[in-house]
Amino acid sequence: EAGVTQFPSHSVIEKGQTVTLRCDPISGHDNLYWYRRVMGKEIKFLLHFVKESKQDESGMPNNRFLAERTGGTYSTLKVQPAELEDSGVYFCASSPIVGVAYFGPGTRLTVT
Amino acid sequence: GIQVEQSPPDLILQEGANSTLRCNFSDSVNNLQWFHQNPWGQLINLFYIPSGTKQNGRLSATTVATERYSLLYISSSQTTDSGVYFCAGDLRDDKIIFGKGTRLHILP
């Protein structure tokens, strides 16, 4: 089966610009998670979708970040406007049930 | 591509028991880490352990980089230890590769 895919693999933008990251989960997986790894290598949870609904968005750092999951399929994570500290690797995971997760390869975001 | 195998895939233990989780890589990786995904989906960093042994309370981890595996030990398990444990490493092109996880269920 096809795995979790993310697009783009790498994005370089200037401070103040907008970037939209996309995650395509494994077909049929209701649960979709976004995480990010910023400087220091610690991976932090951002939010959790169950189908199209946000189950938990407690990890979203501020209102510059907006995540959507249209129709319960793919998800987008928009950063507007991007700041330098947003640089890092953003990746998503999907699962058919809570407790199992398949991770995507990640999108490396560089804000200059 | 590089494969990451975690074993066992599922583990059910009684509270108080000890457990060993294993992570094997088919090739060299950098920055090996262990994470705990709690029942609410949050991924908690446990250890950053590219090599050697580290301990944090009831948890410890050992990575033998030359043999491309890492072990996570949980002693005196508690129900709050339940969840999925992932290992992950950085590949040479800076991508992160995760294992599929070990689902641990601790019974009271």
Interface residues (C-beta under 8 A of the other chain):
Chain A: N31 Y33 Y35 R37 K41 E42 I43 K44 F45 H48 Q55 D56 G59 V89 F91 A93 V98 G99 V100 A101 Y102 F103 P105 G106 R108
Chain B: N31 Q33 F35 Q37 P39 W40 G41 Q42 L43 N45 Y48 G83 V84 F86 A88 D94 K95 I96 I97 F98 K100 G101 R103
